[in-house]
Amino acid sequence: QVQFVESGGGLVQPGGSLRLSCAASESIFSIYVMDWYRQAPGKQRELVATITTGGSANYRDSVKGRFFISRDNAKNTVYLQMNSLKPEDMAVYYCNARRTPSWPPFGSWGQGTQVTVSS
């Protein structure tokens, strides 16, 4: 089962930026959809951004224009560039993968990386 290690989180002021990384334990070249999720305290995990093998990206409405997902298949890594961060973006961020958009995530959930947005 593919495993993921997320990194790059930290404390940032509102309006700041962070770049998250997600390293997979095996090749992601053929994995159709790579996702970033987040979970805030007391809330359910939610899908933030997705990217297909062809580079097509989708975002939840609240992060459109501020977050950008990318993938480097050669490095088995997915990135999430987060700009203009808001307090409501504060959460633990996770990545995972899906064989097709209609299937659930199939990888093991990692520890995630904490993003704290505070002045």
N, CA and C atoms as an extended XYZ file, in Angstrom:
357
Properties=species:S:1:pos:R:3:atomname:S:1:resname:S:1:resid:I:1 pbc="F F F"
N         0.856       -1.180        0.000 N   GLN     1
C         0.000        0.000        0.000 CA  GLN     1
C         0.895        1.234        0.000 C   GLN     1
N         0.618        2.143       -0.921 N   VAL     2
C         1.463        3.326       -1.023 CA  VAL     2
C         1.313        4.176        0.238 C   VAL     2
N         2.416        4.707        0.687 N   GLN     3
C         2.437        5.554        1.887 CA  GLN     3
C         2.919        6.946        1.506 C   GLN     3
N         2.514        7.919        2.324 N   PHE     4
C         2.845        9.311        2.033 CA  PHE     4
C         3.460        9.981        3.258 C   PHE     4
N         4.398       10.861        3.000 N   VAL     5
C         5.000       11.663        4.065 CA  VAL     5
C         4.856       13.124        3.673 C   VAL     5
N         4.090       13.844        4.476 N   GLU     6
C         3.848       15.260        4.216 CA  GLU     6
C         4.837       16.115        5.009 C   GLU     6
N         5.204       17.244        4.445 N   SER     7
C         6.108       18.173        5.121 CA  SER     7
C         5.884       19.589        4.600 C   SER     7
N         6.491       20.546        5.284 N   GLY     8
C         6.434       21.925        4.822 CA  GLY     8
C         5.504       22.832        5.596 C   GLY     8
N         4.760       22.264        6.527 N   GLY     9
C         3.861       23.096        7.316 CA  GLY     9
C         4.612       23.955        8.303 C   GLY     9
N         3.861       24.795        8.991 N   GLY    10
C         4.479       25.657        9.989 CA  GLY    10
C         3.553       26.778       10.382 C   GLY    10
N         4.117       27.737       11.098 N   LEU    11
C         3.373       28.906       11.553 CA  LEU    11
C         3.610       30.054       10.570 C   LEU    11
N         2.542       30.646       10.113 N   VAL    12
C         2.654       31.754        9.164 CA  VAL    12
C         1.606       32.802        9.511 C   VAL    12
N         1.921       34.050        9.251 N   GLN    13
C         0.967       35.121        9.498 CA  GLN    13
C        -0.089       35.154        8.395 C   GLN    13
N        -1.250       35.698        8.704 N   PRO    14
C        -2.263       35.860        7.642 CA  PRO    14
C        -1.674       36.613        6.461 C   PRO    14
N        -1.977       36.121        5.260 N   GLY    15
C        -1.419       36.712        4.064 CA  GLY    15
C        -0.119       36.078        3.611 C   GLY    15
N         0.451       35.245        4.441 N   GLY    16
C         1.709       34.600        4.115 CA  GLY    16
C         1.546       33.394        3.208 C   GLY    16
N         2.671       32.739        2.933 N   SER    17
C         2.697       31.604        2.013 CA  SER    17
C         3.453       30.428        2.616 C   SER    17
N         3.072       29.252        2.184 N   LEU    18
C         3.777       28.021        2.519 CA  LEU    18
C         3.732       27.102        1.311 C   LEU    18
N         4.723       26.245        1.212 N   ARG    19
C         4.731       25.219        0.176 CA  ARG    19
C         4.836       23.854        0.845 C   ARG    19
N         3.789       23.073        0.685 N   LEU    20
C         3.759       21.732        1.253 CA  LEU    20
C         4.273       20.720        0.240 C   LEU    20
N         4.893       19.677        0.758 N   SER    21
C         5.364       18.582       -0.084 CA  SER    21
C         4.791       17.266        0.417 C   SER    21
N         4.583       16.356       -0.508 N   CYS    22
C         4.081       15.024       -0.177 CA  CYS    22
C         4.917       14.012       -0.948 C   CYS    22
N         5.692       13.240       -0.225 N   ALA    23
C         6.544       12.234       -0.854 CA  ALA    23
C         5.869       10.875       -0.758 C   ALA    23
N         5.737       10.214       -1.895 N   ALA    24
C         5.110        8.888       -1.942 CA  ALA    24
C         6.167        7.801       -1.843 C   ALA    24
N         5.760        6.658       -1.301 N   SER    25
C         6.697        5.547       -1.093 CA  SER    25
C         6.947        4.748       -2.360 C   SER    25
N         6.183        5.041       -3.402 N   GLU    26
C         6.379        4.347       -4.670 CA  GLU    26
C         6.033        5.296       -5.810 C   GLU    26
N         6.258        4.856       -6.999 N   SER    27
C         6.038        5.708       -8.157 CA  SER    27
C         4.589        6.180       -8.254 C   SER    27
N         4.431        7.459       -8.521 N   ILE    28
C         3.089        8.005       -8.724 CA  ILE    28
C         2.813        8.251      -10.189 C   ILE    28
N         3.729        7.819      -11.038 N   PHE    29
C         3.618        8.124      -12.464 CA  PHE    29
C         2.277        7.694      -13.034 C   PHE    29
N         1.822        6.502      -12.608 N   SER    30
C         0.593        5.964      -13.184 CA  SER    30
C        -0.638        6.190      -12.312 C   SER    30
N        -0.461        6.874      -11.198 N   ILE    31
C        -1.605        7.132      -10.319 CA  ILE    31
C        -2.383        8.314      -10.882 C   ILE    31
N        -3.627        8.065      -11.241 N   TYR    32
C        -4.380        9.047      -11.997 CA  TYR    32
C        -4.617       10.348      -11.228 C   TYR    32
N        -5.032       10.247       -9.980 N   VAL    33
C        -5.376       11.441       -9.216 CA  VAL    33
C        -4.569       11.505       -7.926 C   VAL    33
N        -3.914       12.618       -7.717 N   MET    34
C        -3.243       12.896       -6.445 CA  MET    34
C        -3.981       14.050       -5.775 C   MET    34
N        -4.192       13.900       -4.471 N   ASP    35
C        -5.029       14.848       -3.743 CA  ASP    35
C        -4.308       15.440       -2.530 C   ASP    35
N        -4.713       16.632       -2.187 N   TRP    36
C        -4.403       17.220       -0.884 CA  TRP    36
C        -5.722       17.382       -0.123 C   TRP    36
N        -5.686       17.002        1.152 N   TYR    37
C        -6.826       17.135        2.049 CA  TYR    37
C        -6.378       17.959        3.255 C   TYR    37
N        -7.351       18.400        4.037 N   ARG    38
C        -7.028       19.040        5.304 CA  ARG    38
C        -8.110       18.727        6.322 C   ARG    38
N        -7.711       18.773        7.580 N   GLN    39
C        -8.651       18.531        8.660 CA  GLN    39
C        -8.370       19.510        9.788 C   GLN    39
N        -9.350       20.337       10.058 N   ALA    40
C        -9.256       21.291       11.157 CA  ALA    40
C        -9.826       20.643       12.412 C   ALA    40
N        -9.436       21.121       13.598 N   PRO    41
C        -9.943       20.544       14.843 CA  PRO    41
C       -11.469       20.541       14.887 C   PRO    41
N       -12.034       19.389       15.213 N   GLY    42
C       -13.471       19.277       15.328 CA  GLY    42
C       -14.222       19.201       14.028 C   GLY    42
N       -13.500       19.139       12.920 N   LYS    43
C       -14.156       19.104       11.611 CA  LYS    43
C       -13.736       17.851       10.843 C   LYS    43
N       -14.519       17.509        9.835 N   GLN    44
C       -14.179       16.368        9.003 CA  GLN    44
C       -13.068       16.728        8.017 C   GLN    44
N       -12.365       15.700        7.612 N   ARG    45
C       -11.341       15.896        6.589 CA  ARG    45
C       -12.016       16.318        5.288 C   ARG    45
N       -11.432       17.305        4.629 N   GLU    46
C       -12.017       17.790        3.382 CA  GLU    46
C       -10.976       17.827        2.275 C   GLU    46
N       -11.473       17.611        1.067 N   LEU    47
C       -10.616       17.646       -0.107 CA  LEU    47
C       -10.324       19.087       -0.485 C   LEU    47
N        -9.047       19.388       -0.671 N   VAL    48
C        -8.630       20.759       -0.951 CA  VAL    48
C        -8.290       20.942       -2.425 C   VAL    48
N        -7.491       20.015       -2.964 N   ALA    49
C        -7.027       20.162       -4.340 CA  ALA    49
C        -6.716       18.792       -4.922 C   ALA    49
N        -6.908       18.671       -6.225 N   THR    50
C        -6.596       17.429       -6.926 CA  THR    50
C        -5.831       17.735       -8.197 C   THR    50
N        -5.031       16.769       -8.621 N   ILE    51
C        -4.332       16.899       -9.890 CA  ILE    51
C        -4.240       15.530      -10.547 C   ILE    51
N        -4.512       15.492      -11.847 N   THR    52
C        -4.463       14.243      -12.581 CA  THR    52
C        -3.085       14.038      -13.206 C   THR    52
N        -2.898       12.865      -13.802 N   THR    53
C        -1.639       12.584      -14.476 CA  THR    53
C        -1.394       13.570      -15.614 C   THR    53
N        -2.463       14.083      -16.178 N   GLY    54
C        -2.317       15.034      -17.270 CA  GLY    54
C        -2.108       16.460      -16.817 C   GLY    54
N        -2.110       16.667      -15.500 N   GLY    55
C        -1.874       18.003      -14.977 CA  GLY    55
C        -3.119       18.838      -14.765 C   GLY    55
N        -4.278       18.243      -14.971 N   SER    56
C        -5.527       18.965      -14.743 CA  SER    56
C        -5.773       19.088      -13.243 C   SER    56
N        -5.985       20.323      -12.792 N   ALA    57
C        -6.135       20.579      -11.363 CA  ALA    57
C        -7.529       21.104      -11.036 C   ALA    57
N        -7.989       20.749       -9.848 N   ASN    58
C        -9.247       21.261       -9.340 CA  ASN    58
C        -9.083       21.643       -7.871 C   ASN    58
N        -9.855       22.638       -7.449 N   TYR    59
C        -9.723       23.168       -6.092 CA  TYR    59
C       -11.096       23.387       -5.469 C   TYR    59
N       -11.132       23.270       -4.136 N   ARG    60
C       -12.354       23.685       -3.488 CA  ARG    60
C       -12.465       25.190       -3.601 C   ARG    60
N       -13.715       25.672       -3.596 N   ASP    61
C       -13.954       27.083       -3.879 CA  ASP    61
C       -13.183       28.023       -2.950 C   ASP    61
N       -13.066       27.649       -1.699 N   SER    62
C       -12.458       28.560       -0.718 CA  SER    62
C       -10.971       28.791       -0.941 C   SER    62
N       -10.321       27.962       -1.757 N   VAL    63
C        -8.878       28.135       -1.967 CA  VAL    63
C        -8.535       28.498       -3.410 C   VAL    63
N        -9.535       28.565       -4.269 N   LYS    64
C        -9.279       28.891       -5.671 CA  LYS    64
C        -8.587       30.243       -5.793 C   LYS    64
N        -7.554       30.274       -6.615 N   GLY    65
C        -6.802       31.492       -6.834 CA  GLY    65
C        -5.724       31.738       -5.798 C   GLY    65
N        -5.714       30.937       -4.741 N   ARG    66
C        -4.701       31.104       -3.689 CA  ARG    66
C        -3.789       29.875       -3.559 C   ARG    66
N        -4.351       28.700       -3.792 N   PHE    67
C        -3.588       27.451       -3.667 CA  PHE    67
C        -3.340       26.889       -5.062 C   PHE    67
N        -2.179       26.247       -5.202 N   PHE    68
C        -1.827       25.663       -6.492 CA  PHE    68
C        -1.163       24.315       -6.267 C   PHE    68
N        -1.715       23.275       -6.881 N   ILE    69
C        -1.199       21.913       -6.731 CA  ILE    69
C        -0.350       21.562       -7.943 C   ILE    69
N         0.709       20.821       -7.701 N   SER    70
C         1.554       20.356       -8.795 CA  SER    70
C         2.119       18.991       -8.427 C   SER    70
N         2.619       18.279       -9.418 N   ARG    71
C         3.194       16.965       -9.160 CA  ARG    71
C         4.467       16.799       -9.971 C   ARG    71
N         5.428       16.124       -9.350 N   ASP    72
C         6.685       15.789      -10.022 CA  ASP    72
C         6.789       14.275      -10.002 C   ASP    72
N         6.368       13.657      -11.069 N   ASN    73
C         6.341       12.196      -11.106 CA  ASN    73
C         7.731       11.594      -10.968 C   ASN    73
N         8.737       12.278      -11.460 N   ALA    74
C        10.106       11.759      -11.377 CA  ALA    74
C        10.574       11.690       -9.930 C   ALA    74
N        10.061       12.573       -9.095 N   LYS    75
C        10.436       12.599       -7.677 CA  LYS    75
C         9.373       11.956       -6.792 C   LYS    75
N         8.312       11.440       -7.402 N   ASN    76
C         7.210       10.836       -6.626 CA  ASN    76
C         6.694       11.797       -5.571 C   ASN    76
N         6.553       13.043       -5.940 N   THR    77
C         6.199       14.084       -4.982 CA  THR    77
C         5.094       14.975       -5.549 C   THR    77
N         4.202       15.358       -4.651 N   VAL    78
C         3.138       16.295       -4.970 CA  VAL    78
C         3.312       17.515       -4.078 C   VAL    78
N         3.039       18.670       -4.631 N   TYR    79
C         3.231       19.918       -3.898 CA  TYR    79
C         1.914       20.682       -3.779 C   TYR    79
N         1.853       21.517       -2.762 N   LEU    80
C         0.726       22.439       -2.630 CA  LEU    80
C         1.292       23.799       -2.242 C   LEU    80
N         1.269       24.714       -3.184 N   GLN    81
C         1.684       26.081       -2.921 CA  GLN    81
C         0.483       26.836       -2.386 C   GLN    81
N         0.633       27.389       -1.194 N   MET    82
C        -0.474       28.086       -0.542 CA  MET    82
C        -0.093       29.544       -0.343 C   MET    82
N        -0.840       30.424       -0.959 N   ASN    83
C        -0.601       31.866       -0.866 CA  ASN    83
C        -1.779       32.555       -0.190 C   ASN    83
N        -1.540       33.765        0.254 N   SER    84
C        -2.591       34.572        0.884 CA  SER    84
C        -3.345       33.769        1.934 C   SER    84
N        -2.590       33.126        2.804 N   LEU    85
C        -3.200       32.239        3.790 CA  LEU    85
C        -4.098       33.006        4.761 C   LEU    85
N        -5.176       32.329        5.141 N   LYS    86
C        -6.168       32.896        6.047 CA  LYS    86
C        -6.254       32.035        7.299 C   LYS    86
N        -6.742       32.587        8.394 N   PRO    87
C        -6.897       31.772        9.604 CA  PRO    87
C        -7.748       30.517        9.364 C   PRO    87
N        -8.725       30.605        8.481 N   GLU    88
C        -9.568       29.439        8.211 CA  GLU    88
C        -8.858       28.340        7.422 C   GLU    88
N        -7.645       28.606        6.952 N   ASP    89
C        -6.849       27.566        6.290 CA  ASP    89
C        -6.083       26.715        7.302 C   ASP    89
N        -6.115       27.107        8.541 N   MET    90
C        -5.377       26.399        9.572 CA  MET    90
C        -5.944       25.002        9.752 C   MET    90
N        -5.079       23.993        9.613 N   ALA    91
C        -5.495       22.594        9.668 CA  ALA    91
C        -4.264       21.709        9.545 C   ALA    91
N        -4.479       20.413        9.706 N   VAL    92
C        -3.459       19.438        9.350 CA  VAL    92
C        -3.723       19.029        7.909 C   VAL    92
N        -2.695       19.097        7.094 N   TYR    93
C        -2.826       18.808        5.665 CA  TYR    93
C        -2.249       17.425        5.353 C   TYR    93
N        -2.998       16.669        4.555 N   TYR    94
C        -2.626       15.315        4.179 CA  TYR    94
C        -2.689       15.170        2.660 C   TYR    94
N        -1.978       14.179        2.155 N   CYS    95
C        -2.147       13.839        0.747 CA  CYS    95
C        -2.542       12.374        0.626 C   CYS    95
N        -3.098       12.053       -0.512 N   ASN    96
C        -3.466       10.681       -0.817 CA  ASN    96
C        -3.682       10.572       -2.314 C   ASN    96
N        -4.127        9.407       -2.746 N   ALA    97
C        -4.245        9.139       -4.175 CA  ALA    97
C        -5.515        8.358       -4.471 C   ALA    97
N        -6.009        8.504       -5.665 N   ARG    98
C        -7.172        7.744       -6.134 CA  ARG    98
C        -6.893        7.204       -7.530 C   ARG    98
N        -7.389        5.996       -7.767 N   ARG    99
C        -7.203        5.386       -9.082 CA  ARG    99
C        -8.019        6.125      -10.138 C   ARG    99
N        -9.212        6.520       -9.749 N   THR   100
C       -10.066        7.317      -10.623 CA  THR   100
C       -10.770        8.346       -9.742 C   THR   100
N       -11.298        9.402      -10.329 N   PRO   101
C       -11.960       10.443       -9.526 CA  PRO   101
C       -13.139        9.932       -8.706 C   PRO   101
N       -13.762        8.843       -9.130 N   SER   102
C       -14.936        8.348       -8.420 CA  SER   102
C       -14.596        7.331       -7.343 C   SER   102
N       -13.345        6.961       -7.208 N   TRP   103
C       -12.938        5.986       -6.209 CA  TRP   103
C       -12.460        6.707       -4.956 C   TRP   103
N       -12.509        6.040       -3.812 N   PRO   104
C       -11.983        6.644       -2.582 CA  PRO   104
C       -10.458        6.589       -2.570 C   PRO   104
N        -9.822        7.338       -1.678 N   PRO   105
C        -8.359        7.259       -1.560 CA  PRO   105
C        -7.915        5.849       -1.223 C   PRO   105
N        -6.796        5.417       -1.769 N   PHE   106
C        -6.357        4.049       -1.528 CA  PHE   106
C        -5.043        3.952       -0.770 C   PHE   106
N        -4.374        5.046       -0.544 N   GLY   107
C        -3.104        4.999        0.164 CA  GLY   107
C        -3.282        5.062        1.668 C   GLY   107
N        -2.207        4.786        2.379 N   SER   108
C        -2.223        4.936        3.826 CA  SER   108
C        -2.133        6.410        4.181 C   SER   108
N        -2.902        6.813        5.144 N   TRP   109
C        -2.844        8.202        5.592 CA  TRP   109
C        -1.577        8.430        6.387 C   TRP   109
N        -0.854        9.494        6.054 N   GLY   110
C         0.351        9.830        6.787 CA  GLY   110
C         0.049       10.632        8.030 C   GLY   110
N         1.087       11.183        8.613 N   GLN   111
C         0.934       11.986        9.829 CA  GLN   111
C         0.393       13.375        9.526 C   GLN   111
N         0.526       13.770        8.272 N   GLY   112
C         0.088       15.108        7.913 CA  GLY   112
C         1.109       16.155        8.330 C   GLY   112
N         0.847       17.371        7.913 N   THR   113
C         1.707       18.488        8.295 CA  THR   113
C         0.821       19.635        8.763 C   THR   113
N         1.146       20.173        9.916 N   GLN   114
C         0.310       21.194       10.553 CA  GLN   114
C         0.562       22.563        9.927 C   GLN   114
N        -0.496       23.225        9.555 N   VAL   115
C        -0.423       24.602        9.073 CA  VAL   115
C        -1.160       25.483       10.071 C   VAL   115
N        -0.442       26.434       10.636 N   THR   116
C        -1.025       27.355       11.608 CA  THR   116
C        -0.935       28.767       11.043 C   THR   116
N        -2.065       29.424       10.955 N   VAL   117
C        -2.121       30.785       10.427 CA  VAL   117
C        -2.572       31.699       11.558 C   VAL   117
N        -1.647       32.505       12.016 N   SER   118
C        -1.943       33.353       13.172 CA  SER   118
C        -0.982       34.523       13.210 C   SER   118
N        -1.482       35.653       13.693 N   SER   119
C        -0.612       36.808       13.855 CA  SER   119
C        -0.047       36.859       15.264 C   SER   119
